[in-house]
Amino acid sequence: MSLGEFFPIDDVHIMCSKPPQCVLFRPLRTRNANATFNGIEGVLPVFPIDRSIRIKDFSIRRKQVPICAAFSLTDYKVQGQTFAKAVLDLKTNPTTRARDSFRNFCSFNVQVSRLQEEDGLNLLQEIEMSDITYQPHKELISEMSRLETLEKRTLETWVKNLDATEMSRLQALELQRSLEKQYKNLGLT
């Protein structure tokens, strides 16, 4: 049995002329906390597979390690996180049950709002306008309107009850925020 040769491609990647006997994979999180292989804790072995196919009079045989560096997250899992780049599947699946327009609206907004910039958005498959035209429940819109009105009334009442010292402090804070915003827009921060 001959050993494979290793060819460094760059600082991270190394090409091997033959598939390894096994690849040891250490996931960041594993469901099986007691995973061990040959006394090494927390690793999962991935063995090469050997497959043959026949095309006309030719037999093709290949041996490869069945591993692909990838992961996926649900829209619920990504809430509160921010990503520079992402591949999103925004295509509506008509066979999915219990997905009304509101749930699709929430899912779409959560997925798209996780990106830092729109340049980081990559679509898994082509979409049409019908895939992304969703509406929230009318009750949600009504509740948001009610809360905005309540917020305005609360702030008005609060400002009326401020004494002169508190009012000066509040005006100073607003001035400071305004200056910080101007500095940021000018790129001076």
Sequence and secondary structure as in RCSB ss.txt:
>XXXX:A:sequence
MSLGEFFPIDDVHIMCSKPPQCVLFRPLRTRNANATFNGIEGVLPVFPIDRSIRIKDFSIRRKQVPICAAFSLTD
YKVQGQTFAKAVLDLKTNPTTRARDSFRNFCSFNVQVSRLQEEDGLNLLQEIEMSDITYQPHKELISEMSRLETL
EKRTLETWVKNLDATEMSRLQALELQRSLEKQYKNLGLT
>XXXX:A:secstr
     EEE SSS EEESS  S EEE  SS S TT EETTEET EEE  EEEEEEETTEEEEEEE          T
TTTTT  BS EEE     TT SS  HHHHHHHHHHHHTTBSSGGGEEESS   GGGT     HHHHHHHHHHHHH
HHHHHHHHHHT  HHHHHHHHHHHHHHHHHHHHHHHT  
